[in-house]
Amino acid sequence: MANEEVWLSLTLVASAEMKTRTTYSLGWKHIYMVLIVLILMAALVRIGRQGSSLSSTMPSSQDPFTESSQSEHDRLMESSPSREDQFIESPSSAEDQFTDPSPSAQDDVSMSENPEPEGTFEVNNSDAIMTEETKDEEPNFDLPLPIDPAMPSPSRKDDSDVENITYSSKSEPQECNYAKGKWVADSRRPLYSGFSCKRWLPSAWACRLTHRTDFSYEGYRWEPIDCPMPEFERFSFLSKMQDKTIAFIGDSLGRQQFHSLMCMATGGEDSPDVEDVGSEYGFLKRSRGIRPDGWAYRFPSTNTTILFYWSSTLCRLERINNSNPDSSLALHLDRVPSFLTKFLHRFHVLVLNTAQHWIKAKFIANGWIMHVNRKPIKEGILMDMTNVKNYTVHRIVKWLDSQLPLHPGLKAFFRTRSPRHLDKTGFCNNTIPLTRGSEVFQEVSSDKVVETAIKGTRVKILDITALSELRDEAHKSQYHIFSTSAYHDCLHWCLPGIPDTWNELLVAQL
């Protein structure tokens, strides 16, 4: 519009100029000049109209490439998550949400434990332990993790065991599920005699030496559905484990598995050539101790070592007052046993377990005071023993997973909970095999604590819970060497027995 007004003004000026030139009778030179001016004005009007048309087709004051560039950017942002989203979705960072709680940041929770008062206590060299077990409480799994993920992680400046750790979420795919299968009768069982394996088998668990008269529980083997399980052969096993060390660390059920493997590897024979190498690992009976902290034996023919170390909670225990041998013990939930950090580099197979000792009454009787970040826990979510156990299992698995890249020759397993069988009267009198069924079809473990903890790690699961649930007749029960008793041991197993199967599953996964 502005160009048209200019053109009109110039036209009027030119017309006036022509009149003036005509009036004064000027020459042709002036007429030519006027025509040139008119042509120039027409060109300006044409250019102005084209510019007006172009400006109407795109937003004002905007680069013509801006809109298409922004659209492409939006499409890229929609198809690719931000760096923050990628970090949150990674398994390793999700695992890091399971943090070690600082006592000052713990949330208050209601006290839910109601332990059963129980049994006799023993004083061990490193742990004060109880010989009679109480029923294990199952945790609440409504939340992905039992510990509040909002809790900050404590400083690790003073803990050489866990500082500067990089956690990984990679794990090898499990080829077959050995826990899914069935019990089948096998006349070739047991793998060794309960009469002859006296050097390696405590008499309290050798049910052949007790007043029990029915031993049908010995005549079954476990047959996995998904894959064949090779028949255990002791010489082949020792050859496979040449120059290797197998370590069991845990409670009395872990000790049963250790004694079972010793009987299996020796065929129940005395085997005088087997060496006691407990002194290499500090397994010496100390003053006031009723037994050493563990046992270690070596087969010279293959240089195979099998050992057990007692650690019922898989936590580090330290005496609060070293000058007083009767003082309480600090049980560090966020620190692994010193034995494990000291000898881990010597192990080729490691089997951990903890389950039966997470009872408030046992902690009180043993003088254990729970610590996190080197400070006693006085309030908050870890006052609930269910959370304490779950936290500790996750903690030890997380630490072990961080150590495996440093020990490429090590295979680590966490064994699931061994079931306890009590009928309505509080006894376990059944002697008939497989009254609870003979098959396990479930794909997941019955021990959710361990299954959740090892998920996304290099630590493997030794899942024995469901298959052992079917064998309530195989417990030690009321039978003892000299007589029967009113007390029924419905937790520990007769040997030979169910722990032999645990070891068969272990060897199959090696």
N, C-alpha and C positions, 0 to 999 in steps of 0.2 A: 504494500500500500504506500509506503514512503517513497519508493522508486517511481510510482505512477504520479505522485504529487510533484516530485522533482521534474519528471518529464513534462508535465503540464506547465509548470513554471517556465521551463526552458523554451517550450513551444510559444508561449505568450511573448517571451523576450524576443525570440526569433522573428515572430510576426511583427512585433513593434519595430524591430530593426529593419525588416523589409520595407515597412511603410515609410520609415524614416529615410531609408536609402532611395526608395522610389520617389519620395517627395523631393528630395534633393537631386534626383536623377543621377545617382551614382552608377558606376559601370558594372560589367559582368563579373569582375573579380569579387565584388561583395556578395553577389548572388551565390557564387560557388561556395563561399565560406559559410553561408547560412545553410546550404544543403548538407555540407559536411557535419555541421553541428546537429542537424536533424537525424542523420544516420547514426551518429554516436549515441544520441538519446534513445533511439529505438533499440540499439544493442543493449544498452543498460537496462531497459525495461524487460527484455527477454531474459537476461541473466537473473534479474530480481525475481521473476516469476518461477524459474527453475529452482532457485534456492528456497523459495517459500514452499514449493511442493516437496522437496527433499526433507525439509525440517518437519513437515507434518507426519512423516512416516516413521520417525524415531523419537524417543523421549528427549526432551530438551536438556541441555547441559550434561549429556552422558556420552561416553565413548561408545561407538557402534559395536565394539567387541566385548564390552563389559558384560552384557546379559548372557551371551553364549558361554563365556568363560566361567561365570558364576554358576550356571546350570551344570556344567561339567564338574565343577568342584563339589557341588551338592551331591551329584550322583556318586562320586568317589567316596565322599564321607559316609553316605548311606551304606555302601557295600563293604567298607573297611572300618572296623571298630577302632576307637582311639587307643593310644598306648595304655592309658589307664584301664580301659576295659579289657584289653588283652592280658594285662598283668593280673587282674582280678580273676579272670576265667582260668588261668593256668593252675593245674593241680598243685604245684609246689607252693604257690602263694596261698591257695585255699588251705593248704595244710598249715601254713605259717599262722593262720588265724587261731590255731590251737596253741595259745601262748602260755608261758609259765606265769602264773598269777603272782603279782606282788601283794603281800599281805595288806598293804594300805589301800589297795584298790579292789579288794574282794567284796562281792555283794553278799548281803545277808541272806541266808536261807534257813528254813526250818530244820530242826534236828529230827532226822527220820530214822536213825539207826536204833534198833531195839534188840541188841544181841542176846543170844542165849548164853547164860552163864554156864561155863563148862570147864571141865576136866583138870587134868594134872599138867604141870608145867615142868619144863626141863631148862637147865641153864646150859647154853652152848657157848663155845669159845667166842664166836663173833656175834651171834644173835641169841637172845633169850627166847626160847621156842616153846610151843605147846605140842604135846604128842597127840592130843585128841582134837579133831577138826570139827568146826561148826559149819552149818549150812551157809553156802555162799549166796549173797543177795544179788539179784539181777538189777542192773542199772536202768534208768529211764532213758529211752532213746527217742523221746519226742523231738529233741533238738539234734542237729547233726553232730555236735560235740558236747560233752557234759560240762566243759568249762566255758565261761562267758568269753566269747571272742573279743569283747571290748577291753578285756583286761590287758594292761601293758606288759610287755616282756621285761623281766628284771635284768639288771646289769649282770654281766658275766665276768667282770674283771678279775675276780678272785677264783674262778672255777676253771682250771686248766683243762678239765675234761670236756667242756662243752663250748668254749669260746672259739670264735672264728670258724664256725661250722657252716658249710654250704649244703643245703638240703636238696635232694633230688627226688623227683616223683616218678622216675622211670622204673619199670619193673618188667621182668621177663614174663611172657604169657604162660599161664599154667596149661600144660598139654592135656592133662586128664585129672579128673576129680577122684582121688583115691578114697574119699570119705563116702562116696555114693556106691553102694553095693549090698552084699548080703552075707550072712553067716552060713557056712555050709559045713556039714559033718566031715571029718577027716580022720581016718583011723591011724594016720601017721603022726598025729599030734599026741603029746606035746613035743616041742623041739629039744627038750632036755628033761632029765629026771629031777623031780622035786626031792628025791632022797639023796642024790649024789652031789648036788651043787652047793655044798656046805661052805666052801671057802668064800664064795661070792654072794651067797644068799643068806640074809639074816634069818634066823630060825623063826622069828615072829611072823614072817610072811611065807614061810615054807609050809603050806597047809597040809602037805603029805606027812609032816611030822606032828600034826595036831590031832585032836580027837575027831576031826571031820572024817566021815566015812564015804561020802559021795563025791566023786571027782569027775563027773560027766562034763563039767565046765571046761575041762582040758581038751576035749576032743573036737574042737571047732577051729576053723580058720576063716579069715575075712577074704572075700572075693569081690574086688571092685567091678563095677559094671562098665565103666568107660574105657578101661585099659587093663591089660594083663599085669598081674603082679608076680614078679619072678619068685620062685621058691627060694627061701633063705638057705644058704649053704655056707657054713662058717669059714671054710678054707678060702672059698671064692671071695667072701666078704673081707677077710683079712688081707688077701692079695690086692683087692681093690683099694683098701685103706692103707697100703704100704706107705711108710714114712709120713703118716698123717695122725692128727690128734682130734678125737671126738670129745667134746665137752658138753656136759649137762649142767645147767645152773638153774636152781629153783628150790622148790620145797620138797616135802617127803614123797610126793607123787613123782617128782623128777628123780628123786633118789631111787624109787622103785624101777623107773625106766632104766636107770644106770645099772642096777643089779641085774635086771633082766638081760640087758645086752651083754654083760660079762658072762652070764650063764650061756647065752646063745653062742657067743664067740668061742667059748671053751668047750661047748657041748656038754656042759655040766661037770666036766672032769676037773680034777684038782689042778692039773697043769702046773707043776712046780717050776717050770721055766719062766712063767709069767712073773715079771718083776714089779715090786712095789716101788713106785717112783713118787710117792706123795711128798717127800721132802723137797723135790724140785719145785713144788708149788706151795710150799709152806704149810702142808697138811700135817702138823704136829700137834699132838694132844698137849694142851697147856694146863697149868695149874687150875684147879676148880672146874675143868672141863670134863664132861663125861664121854666125849668123843672128839675127834678132830673135825676141822671145818669141812673136810672132804676126803676123797680117796682118788688115787690115780694109779693105774696099772699099765704096764707096757708088755707087748708081745715081741720078744727079741727077734723072732724069725722074720717078721715083716716091719718091725719098728713102728708098730701101731699102738697108740696110747689112748686109753679110754678113762675119762675122769668125771667126777661129780664135785661140785662146790655148792655148799648150802647157802642159799640166799632166798628166804621165803618171800620177800617183797621186791627183790631186784633193786633195792635202794641202798645207798651207802649209810652205814651205821657208825657213829662216832660217840665215844663216851663224853658226856658233857663236862665231867670233872675227872680228869685223868688221875688225880691223886686219890680218888675214892673209887675203889673197884665196884662198889655197890650203887654208884650214882646212876641216874637215868641216862638213856641213850638218845642222841639226836638222830632221827630217821630222816634223811635228806631226800625228799620226794623228787627233787630235780637233779640228783647226782647219782650216777651209776656206781655199783660196788667197785672198790679199788682193785679187787681181784680181776675184774673184767678188763679194766683199762690197762692193768699191768701185763696180763698174759694173752690179750686178744690176738696179738701178732703170731702166737704159737698155734692157734686153732685153725683147723680146716673145716670142721663141722661144729656148729654151735646150736644147742637146743635150749631155749629159755622157757620157763613157765612160772606163773604166779596166779593164785586164785583163792586159796582157802584161808588165808591168814588176814584178810581185810575185814576184821571184826574189831569193834571198839574195845571189847572186853580183853582181847588178846594184847592189844596195844598197851592198855593200862597195866595188865599183869606183867608184861615184859618190860615195862618202864620205857616204852618208846614214845618220844615226843616228836611229832611231825614238824619238819622244817622245810621252808621254801626260801630260796635266796639267802640261806644261812640264818634265817630268823624263824622263831617258833610261830606256828599258826595258832592264833587265838580267836579268830572269828572269820566269817565269810563262807564261801561256797565249799571250801575244802574241809570244813568241819563235818561234812556229810561223807561217810566212809565209802559210799557208792561212787561218788565223784572222785574221791582220793584214788581208789583202785583204777578207775578208768583213766584218770590223768596220768598215773604212773605208767600204765601199759603203753599209752600213746607216747609218753616221754622216752621210755627206753627204746621203743621201736624207732622213733625219730632219730635218736642218737646213733643207734646201731646202723641205720640206713646211711647216715653221713659217714660212717667209718668204712663201709664195705668197699668203696672205690680205692681206699688206701690198702685194702687187703684182698686183692683180686682172687686169691685162692680159697677164700672163706665162703662157705654156704651157711646162712643163718636161718633158723626156724624158730617160730614161736608156737609152742604147743598150746592147744585150746584146753579149756577146763575139763578136768576129769569129774564125771558126775557122781553124786552121792545118792544112794538109794535108801529111803526110809519109808516104811509102810505107816499106816495110821497109828500103829502102836509104838512107833519109834524104833522098830527093829527091822532086820533084813534076814528073815528066816528062809526065804525061798531057795530051793536047791535044784529046781527044774529049769533047764536051759530054755531060753527064747520064749518065755511066757509073754514078753512084751512085743514080740514080733521078731523077724529075722532080717528085714530089709530096710535100707535107707535110700529114699529117692530124692530127697531135697538137694537143690543145687547150692544152697547157701549154708553157712556154718550155724550151728546152734549157739556158738559163743560169739555174740555180736561185738563184745569188747575187743577181742583179738582180731576178728574179721575187719572191723572198722579201722583199727590201728595200723594193720599191715597194708591196707589198700593204697595203691600208688607208690609202694616202696619196693626195695629189692629184697626185703625180708619175706620169707615164705611161711605159709601157714601149715602146721602139722595138725590137721583137723581130726580129732579123735572123739569128740564129744557125743555126737549122735550114735555112732556105732557102739560106743561104750554104754550108752543109755539102755541098750537092749540086753545087757548082760548083768542084771542085778543079782544073779545067783552066784557070781564069781568073786564076791567080796570075802574078806577074811571073816566077817561076821562075829559070832560068839566063840569061835573055836581057838583054843590056845594049846600050848604044848602039854601042859599037865592036866588041864580040865577045860570045861566050858565056863563061860562067864556071863554075868547079867549084862555086862557092857557089850554092845554090838558095834564092831568097827565096820560101818557101812560106807566107808570112803576108800580105804586101802584095799588092794586086790591080792588074791592068792597068787603065788608064783610057783610053777609056771602058770601063766594066765594072760589076762587082757593086755598088760604092758608089753608082752612079747609081740602082740599085733601092732602096737604103736611103733615098735622098732622095725617091724617089717615094712610098714608104711614109710618110715624114715629112710631105710635103706633103698627102697624102690625109687624114692625121689632124689637119690644121689646119683 
